[in-house]
Amino acid sequence: MVYLLMGVIAAALVRALGVAWLRPEEDAQVIERLSEFAVIVALFGAGLKLDRPLRWRDWASTTRLILIVMPLTIAAVAVFGTAVMGLSIGAAVVLGAALAPTDPVLASDVQVGPPGEEKREREPQFALTSEAGLNDGIAFPFVILGMLIAAEGGTGWLGKWIVADVVYAVAVGIAVGAAGGYVIAAGARWLRVHGWLLAQFDGWLSLAVVLAVYGAVELAGGYGFLAAFVSGLAFRRHEMAVESHGRVHAGAATVEKITELTLVLLLGSLVTWAGLAAPGLAGWLLVPLLLLVIRPLATLAAFARSPATLRERAFIGWFGIRGIGSLYYAAAVIQAGVLAEAEAIRVFWSVVVLTGVSILVHGLSATSLTRRMR
């Protein structure tokens, strides 16, 4: 919250001095790349935290959030976008897909702690951590779907989208992420045994893994966000009982925190009166609708027959934190140039407004509500 406000103050001073600063419509690629880096580091760190066995029944809460809450959120926001905001169907789907993921960068206060900190992760924290790790990557096909609707029209591309952008890209992201994380963890262990990797450099392994895996998956046409999270899970599985893993996690956490604060400063520095007015009244109405109605109700529906208590469901439903991942998608859509400029700018600023409000309201409530839950 402090960094967000500092960014807003900095923006006012920069403009008062007449200094040229970033403009979303002109500098979308810069915003996209910076947020992209922050997200992949956070996704790898989220994967490192999770010690739970990789069994369906142990990940039931994650499955509910990914397969039920996320599609319901995309659909509800898309309907609001077309019916109330007046967006085209393609732009509305893009907006829904950009706002559906919970954020791995800003949600660390309500996620599980460092690896091995507790014998068993508490369900609400585990659900939010695993959801944030997966749904940034799973949102990609829906963002592409919105862009295809806007650019192509019709349905002739639907089969190709299912095969290439859903089945292939997801499979490649999972496979390469798992293999890359495990192989690099094994290689690092071998290097330590032979004295070729000093302990003080373990913290840098997080960057080595995530950049190598992300680059490989992007070259293969898969989803790098998904691979970043899966590589963290795979790395953790190999290093489960090794002391060096704590140092790797600490390194990832440090880089994650630096990039988080940098991106929040950047987010605040982008704010202008014109930008805040761009979503219009309908765009501002989407903020309470998503945070107070759509996300909580979708969560309650998804966990209707689960063992989670009502208190736990309310906790998970409230902390659907929107953040840097959504900013990445909004900037990427501007950069792609498939939406009309006015719609692309409206989508971008709607995301910025909702992210800023999420940082404030979730930041104010995270510590106290997490303490009560524990």
N, C-alpha and C positions, 0 to 999 in steps of 0.2 A: 504493500500500500504506500509506504514511504517513497519507494523508487518511482512508482507511478505518478505520485504527486510532484516529485522532483522533476520528472520528465515534462509534466504539464507546465511547471514554472519555467523550465529551461526553454520550452517552445515559445512561451510568451516573450522571454528576454531575447531569444534569437530573432524573432520577427520584429520586435521593437527596434533592434539594431540593424534591421534590414539585411540580415545574413541569409543567404540561400540555404534551404534545408530540404530534407527529403520530402517528396510529394508522391503519394501512392500511385497516381496515374502515370508518373514519369519514372519513378524509381522502384517499381514493383519488384524487379529482379533482385535488387539489393535486399529488400525486406524479405523476399522469398528465401534467399540463400542464408541469411542470418537466422531466420526462424527455423529453417530446415536443419541447420547444424545443431541448434539448441534442442530440437525435438529428438533427433536420433541419439544424442548423448543421454537424454533423460529416459528414452525408451530402453536403452541398454542397461541403465542403472535400475530401472524398474524390474527388468528381468533378473538382475543379479540378486534382488531382495527376496525372491520367492523360493522358499525351500519345500513347498508342498509337493507331494508326489504327483506325477503327471498322469492322473487317472480321471476319467470323466466324472465320477461321483464326487471327487475332491474339488473339481472345478465347476460344479453345478451353478453356483452363483454367477460365475463369469459367463457361462453359456446363456443364462437368462438375460444378462445385461447386453450381450452382443447380439443374440438372435431375436430378442423381443424388444428391449428398451430402445436400442439404437434404430431399428427400422421404424418403430412407432414414432420416435422423435423426428426422423427425417420426413416421414409422411405428414406429421402434424405441422411442422414448420413449412413444408412445401405448400400445403393447403392454405395456410395462413398467408404465405407469400403471394400466392395467386389471387386469393379471394379478398384479402384486406390490403396488402401492399401494392397490388396491381402489377406484380412481376410476371414475366413470361414463365411458362412451365419450366423451361430449361434453367432459367435464373433461380426460380424458386427451389428446384431440386438441388442446385449447387449450394444455395444458402442453407437448406436443411442438412446436406451432407457436411458442410463446413462446420456447422454448429452442433452436430450430433456427438462428435467425440469428446470425451472428458480429457482433461489435459494432464500429461505425465510431468510437465515441467513445473506447473504451479500447484500441483496436488500433493506435494511431498509431505505436508503437515498432517494429512489425513490418510496416508498410506502406511504400510508396514515399515518397521524399522530396518536397520542394517541386517545383513544376512547372519543368521545364527543368534540374533539378539534374544529371541524367544523360542521356546520349544514348539509352539504352535501359533501361527498367525491368527489373529482374531478375524472372524468372518467379514465384518464390514470393511476393515482396512484391507484385507486380502482382496475382496471383491472390487474395491475402488482401484487398487494397484494393478490387478490383472486386467481390469476393464480399460484403464488408461493405457496399458501396454499394448493391447490388441486393437482397440477401436480406431486409433489414428491410422493404422494401416488398412483396416477393413473399410474405412470411409472412402478410400481412394476410388474403388469401382463406382461408387455413387456420385462422386464429384465428376468422374469421367462420363457417367450416364447423363448428368445434367448438361455437360458441355456438348455431348453428342446430340441431345435433343435440340439444343440451341443452334448448333452448327449444321446438322444434317436434316433434321425433320424426318417424318416417316418412321418406318420400323425396319428398313432393309439392313441396317447395321446391327440389329439386336443379337443375331446369332454370333457374329464376330465379337461383340462386346462380352457375351457370356463366356465364350471359349478363351479369348485372349486376355480380357481385362478382369475376369473373375477367376476362372478355373486355373489358367496357366500362371498368371501373375501372382496369385495367392500361393499356389503350390511351390513356385520357384522361391518366393520370399521365405516360406517356412523351411524348405529343404536346404537352401543355401545358408540361411541363418543358423539352423541347427548344426549343419556340418562345419561351417566356419567357426562358430563359437567353440565347439568341442575340440576341433583340430588345433586351433590357436591356443586353447587352454592346455592341451596335451603338449604342444610344442614349447610353451612357456615353462611348463614343469620340467621338461627335459633340459632346457637351457639353464634352469636354476641348478639342477642336479650336477651339471657339468661346469658350473661356475661362470657361465657366459651371460647370465642375467642377474644383475645385482638387485638386492631387495629394495633399495631406495628408488628403483625405477618401476616397481610393480604398479604404482599409481598411474603410470602412463599407459599401461596395457589396455585400459578401458578405451582410450582414444584409438589405439592401434587396432583393436578388434572391431570397433564399430565403423571406423572409416574403411577398413579393408572389406568387411562384409557388405557394408552399404554400397560401396563402389562396385563390387562384384555383382550384386543383385541388380543394380541399376543397369549395368552393362547387359545383363541377361534379360532385361525387360520385366523384372519382377518388382514387387513392392518393397522398397528399402526400409520403410517404417516398420513393417511387419518383421522383416529380417533382423532389424536392430534389436527388437524386443526378444525374439526367439534366440538370437545369439547370446543375449544375456542369460536366458534360462539355461542354454546348453553349456555355457561357460561355468555357470554355478554348479551344474550337475557334475562336471568333471572335478571341480575344485572344492567340493563340498567339505571335505575334512582337512583342507590345506590351510595353514596359517596365512599364507600370502594373499588368500582371497579377501581378507579384511582390508588389506592395503589396496587391492584393486578397487574394491567398493569405495574406499575413502577417496581415491583419485577420481573416480567417476562422479562422486558426490560433489567434490570441489569444482570440477569443470562444469557440472550441471548448475551449481549455484551461481557461478560467475556468468554463465550464458543466460540463466534465468533473469538475473538482475539487469544485465545488459539489454535484454529484449524488452523487459518491462519499462526501462528508461526510454528505449526507442519508441515503444508504444505510446507512452505519455507525450513524447516530443512530437508525435505526429498530429496531436489534437489541434484542431482549429474550429472556430465557430461555424465555418461553412461545412466542415466535416461532420460536426455534431448535428447539424441541421439536415444533412444528406439523407438519413434514413426516414425522415418525416415522422409524423405522429405515429403512424402505423408501425414503423420500425422500432420506435421507442416502446410501443405497447408489447412488442414481441419479447422484450427483456423480462418483465414480470410473468408473462405468459409461459415462457420456456422454463424459467427458474422455479416458479411457484406452482405451476399447473401441469405442463406437459411432462417434464422430467419426473416429478414426484408421482403423478398418477400412473405413468408408464411403469415406473418401478414397482408400485403397489400391485399393478396387474401382473407383472412378470413374476413376482414372488408370492402370488396368491396361495399356492399350495406348497410352499417351502417351509422348512423348519425355522427360518429366520423370524425373530420377534418383530412386532410392529415398530418398536423403537429402532431396531437395526434397519428395517426397511425405510423408515423415515430418514435415518442418517445417510443411507446410500442414496436415497432419492434427492436429498438436499444438496449433497456434495457432488453434483454433476458440474464440476468446475470447467468453464470454458477458458481457453487461453491461447498459447503460442501455436499449437497445432492448427487451430481455427484461423489464426492470422496467416499462417503459411498457405493454407488452401485459398483464402481470399486473395492474397497477393499472386498466387499461381494462376488464378482465374483471370485476373487483370492481364498478367503476362501472356496468357494464351491467346487473348484477343478474340474469343469466340462469342462473347456477350456484347451487346450494344454498350457503348462507353458509359452512358448514364446508368444502366442497370448494373454494370460491373462496379462502378463507384458506389452505388447504393448498397450493393451486397457487401463490399469491403467495409464501409463505415458502419453498417449494421453489426458486422462481426466485431469491429473495434469497440463500439458502444457496449455491446453485451459482454465482451471480455473485460473491459474496464469496470463495469458494474460487478461482474463476478469476482474480480480481484478484491474489490472493496467489501462486498457483503460476505463472501466466503472467508476472506481474510479476517474479518471481525469475529466470525463465529467459529473458526476452525479450532482454536486452542481450547476454548471452554467446552465445546460440544465433544471434541475428541477425548478430553479428560473425563467427562461424564460417561462417555461410552466405555472407557477403560475401567 
